Amino acid sequence: MSLATIERTPRTSFAPAAPALAPTHVARELSLAVQPARDTRPAAVTAPAVPAAEAPRLRAVPQGTEARGFVLYVGIDELKAAAAGTDLSAIVEQLKLLTQQLVPGSETHAAVALAPVGAGGRDVDVVRLALQDPSALAKHRQAEEPVEKPASGVVVDLSRKRVLIDDEPAALTYKEFELLQFLILRESQTIDRAQLISTLWSAEDDEAPNERTIDVHIRRLRSKLGAYEDVVRTVRGIGYRYDRHPDVSVRFASTPSPDFI
């Protein structure tokens, strides 16, 4: 049904049209006629704002700084360049020309690294060292530092209850360390056997020595001191003594030892 047919209906009739006399397709057509046409085109989809991509940064450049150039170390001597049919000057000029082609207006500066004739090492390492590259200098200094030899002599660490011989721990038992410590804390004093036994052993100890067997404990201590066994000296007929020794270093505890009576 067209729009013109609907307009011939008497205008004075206000009764609503019965559903049976107004097919649904007519109602739709009327609705289209009296209402402004709708824009059925799909609405434009606004793309979310994409943040501007940040300029790529070199990983070696810390925040707050900017890269202003770079250094390229080329390891090649004049003989290698000549064997390739060129020379160092020509290589430099070609590199400068390439830089200008990639980035017009860029600035370049070339420096030739000089080294003694026959200097060993890789060419690029020699160049870096000659041009005072910080990491190359640090590596060179580290290589030149003499290897630290193990400390020689005896270190008696009273705070940690240990003995080092030529920088290696000595396998002293607890009683053997107590014996050595007792003598060291009484430097230059001759200690008789009875005093050692009464101070370091109690009557309840199963292995408490007597004045004859204390020598066995001293002998075991000396054997573990190896080449430095003479730091524990024997005073014939009396007992034992420790004298200050150039090969012995004593590390005292921050507080007085309870064994120092």
Residue pairs with C-beta under 8 A, 6 or more apart in sequence:
1 23
1 25
1 26
1 29
2 29
3 29
3 30
3 33
6 26
6 29
6 30
6 33
57 67
58 67
61 67
69 107
71 131
71 133
72 95
73 124
73 127
73 128
73 131
73 133
74 91
74 124
74 127
75 122
75 123
75 124
75 125
75 126
75 127
76 88
76 91
76 123
77 123
78 87
78 88
80 123
81 87
81 88
81 90
81 91
88 112
92 110
95 108
95 110
96 108
96 110
99 106
99 108
100 106
100 108
111 131
113 126
113 127
113 130
113 131
114 130
115 126
115 127
115 129
115 130
119 126
125 136
128 135
128 136
129 136
129 137
129 140
150 166
150 167
150 168
151 164
151 166
151 167
152 166
152 167
152 247
153 165
153 166
153 228
153 246
153 247
153 248
153 249
154 163
154 164
154 165
154 225
154 228
154 231
154 245
154 247
154 248
154 249
155 163
155 164
155 167
155 248
155 249
155 250
155 251
156 163
156 180
156 181
156 184
156 248
156 249
156 250
156 251
157 163
157 164
157 251
158 181
158 184
158 250
158 251
158 252
158 253
158 257
159 251
159 252
159 253
159 254
160 251
161 177
162 169
162 170
162 172
162 177
163 169
163 170
163 172
163 177
163 180
163 225
164 170
165 225
165 226
165 228
170 224
170 225
171 224
172 180
172 221
172 224
175 200
175 217
176 217
176 220
176 221
176 224
178 200
178 259
179 196
179 200
179 217
179 218
179 221
180 221
180 232
180 242
181 257
181 259
182 191
182 196
182 199
182 200
182 259
183 191
183 232
183 240
183 241
183 242
184 242
184 250
185 257
185 259
185 260
186 242
186 260
187 242
187 243
187 244
188 241
188 242
188 243
188 244
189 241
190 235
190 238
190 239
190 240
190 241
191 239
191 240
191 241
192 238
192 239
193 211
193 214
193 215
193 239
193 240
194 211
195 239
196 214
196 239
196 240
197 208
197 209
197 210
197 211
197 214
199 259
199 261
201 207
201 208
201 209
202 208
209 216
209 217
218 232
218 234
218 240
221 232
222 229
222 232
223 229
225 231
225 232
228 245
228 247
228 248
230 245
231 242
231 245
231 247
231 248
232 240
232 241
232 242
233 240
233 241
233 242
233 243
234 240
235 241
